Amino acid sequence: MSASHDGEQLTAAQGPEATLSHEEALRKGHTARGRSALDRAAALCRYLGIEDADAESVPRTPAAKAANAVRLSARALAQLADGSPDPAADARCARNAAAAAAVVADLARSRGGDGAPADAAHRAAVTASLAAGAAAGRTGMGRDAALNTTADAAEAAAVSAARDAGWV
């Protein structure tokens, strides 16, 4: 059971997380979407043989760019738990992870991805990145339920498409 009172989401549950503020609930959603995109990007890197050590401060190759994007997104997502919930910043972290996954998907497709499934997975990755960007953007600033729902659905579709392409 849940109820809303003055912008806070109250959830009837047992345990230490019995009551989540609306901002904490938003953080959970943004973090879950960001971790999904990050996991997808990391799996794509493994598929391509890109290692953590390929990351460079100033990336000069596509592999270094991909590894760097994944590394920076992982760092940002790990730091979310350290501060107070901030829906706009949390959504930007999710957006950055989705953008990193799109960068790696582009590289996977360019390295001879398997035709239609690779093209579909790349399109889905770009769509997920754009949807995450819209959710984080000026209009919703991480708080718009419709934009967040669209971004969540686009991320799920990107995961499915990446599986279909054999990337994850």
KAURBEL-V915652 format. One record per backbone hydrogen bond with DSSP energy under -0.5 kcal/mol. NH is the residue of the N-H (numbers start at 1). CO is the residue of the C=O. If there is no record, write none. Layout:
nh=NH co=CO
nh=NH co=CO
This chain:
nh=3 co=10
nh=5 co=8
nh=8 co=5
nh=10 co=3
nh=10 co=8
nh=11 co=18
nh=12 co=1
nh=13 co=11
nh=18 co=15
nh=20 co=9
nh=25 co=21
nh=26 co=22
nh=27 co=23
nh=28 co=24
nh=29 co=25
nh=30 co=26
nh=31 co=27
nh=32 co=28
nh=33 co=29
nh=34 co=30
nh=35 co=31
nh=36 co=32
nh=37 co=33
nh=38 co=34
nh=39 co=35
nh=40 co=36
nh=41 co=37
nh=42 co=38
nh=43 co=39
nh=44 co=40
nh=45 co=41
nh=46 co=42
nh=47 co=43
nh=48 co=44
nh=49 co=45
nh=49 co=46
nh=50 co=45
nh=51 co=49
nh=54 co=51
nh=55 co=52
nh=56 co=64
nh=59 co=56
nh=59 co=57
nh=65 co=61
nh=66 co=62
nh=67 co=63
nh=68 co=64
nh=69 co=65
nh=70 co=66
nh=71 co=67
nh=72 co=68
nh=73 co=69
nh=74 co=70
nh=75 co=71
nh=76 co=72
nh=77 co=73
nh=78 co=74
nh=79 co=75
nh=80 co=76
nh=80 co=77
nh=82 co=79
nh=83 co=80
nh=90 co=86
nh=91 co=87
nh=92 co=88
nh=93 co=89
nh=94 co=90
nh=95 co=91
nh=96 co=92
nh=97 co=93
nh=98 co=94
nh=99 co=95
nh=100 co=96
nh=101 co=97
nh=102 co=98
nh=103 co=99
nh=104 co=100
nh=105 co=101
nh=106 co=102
nh=107 co=103
nh=108 co=104
nh=109 co=105
nh=110 co=106
nh=111 co=107
nh=112 co=109
nh=113 co=109
nh=115 co=113
nh=117 co=114
nh=118 co=114
nh=119 co=115
nh=120 co=116
nh=121 co=117
nh=122 co=118
nh=123 co=119
nh=124 co=120
nh=125 co=121
nh=126 co=122
nh=127 co=123
nh=128 co=124
nh=129 co=125
nh=130 co=126
nh=131 co=127
nh=132 co=128
nh=133 co=129
nh=134 co=130
nh=135 co=131
nh=136 co=132
nh=137 co=133
nh=140 co=134
nh=141 co=137
nh=142 co=135
nh=143 co=140
nh=145 co=143
nh=148 co=144
nh=149 co=145
nh=150 co=146
nh=151 co=147
nh=152 co=148
nh=153 co=149
nh=154 co=150
nh=155 co=151
nh=156 co=152
nh=157 co=153
nh=158 co=154
nh=159 co=155
nh=160 co=156
nh=161 co=157
nh=162 co=158
nh=163 co=159
nh=164 co=160
nh=165 co=161
nh=166 co=163
nh=167 co=162
nh=168 co=162
